Amino acid sequence: MQALFGSLFALVAGTLFYLASPRQQLVAPIRRRAGCVAAGALCCVAGAVFWHGCVNWPAAVCATVGALAAGLAGMPFVGMMAGRRAKLASPADVKGGARGGTHADTRASTRAGRPTGTP
């Protein structure tokens, strides 16, 4: 159970470090990045302490760094999916978008039924 909490704390630390980055796309830019970095560092240390209940210190540090890296690597994909859902749910995309239904839109929809490779 301690390893689970250690992994969760390390994943939260990765999320906080991602939110502290200037190019993150999940929420509006955060002004107090130092707070996110400090909270991420505390979560990272807490994760290592939880992992130390199961394994020795070198293994605890490796497991924490691995879970932290997984959190950091996964957050851009979560941001991309959140942005894509927000874009798909925007009211401008309903009934032809902001431009209205143009001839190019209908032409593209009629080509969708053709097999791949035809001109």
FENJOBEL-V346116 format. One record per backbone hydrogen bond with DSSP energy under -1.0 kcal/mol. CO is the residue of the C=O (numbers start at 0). NH is the residue of the N-H. If there is no record, write none. Layout:
<<CO & NH> <CO & NH>>
//
This chain:
<<0 & 4> <1 & 5> <2 & 6> <3 & 7> <4 & 8> <5 & 9> <6 & 10> <7 & 11> <8 & 12> <9 & 13> <10 & 14> <11 & 15> <12 & 16> <13 & 17> <14 & 18> <15 & 19> <17 & 20> <20 & 23> <30 & 32> <31 & 35> <32 & 36> <33 & 37> <34 & 38> <35 & 39> <36 & 40> <37 & 41> <38 & 42> <39 & 43> <40 & 44> <41 & 45> <42 & 46> <43 & 47> <44 & 48> <45 & 49> <46 & 50> <47 & 51> <50 & 53> <50 & 54> <55 & 59> <56 & 60> <57 & 61> <58 & 62> <59 & 63> <60 & 64> <61 & 65> <62 & 66> <63 & 67> <64 & 68> <65 & 69> <66 & 70> <67 & 71> <68 & 72> <69 & 73> <70 & 74> <73 & 77> <74 & 78> <75 & 79> <76 & 80> <77 & 81> <78 & 82> <79 & 83> <80 & 84> <81 & 85> <82 & 86> <83 & 87> <84 & 88> <89 & 92> <90 & 93> <101 & 105> <102 & 106> <103 & 107> <104 & 108> <105 & 109> <106 & 110> <110 & 113> <114 & 117>>
//
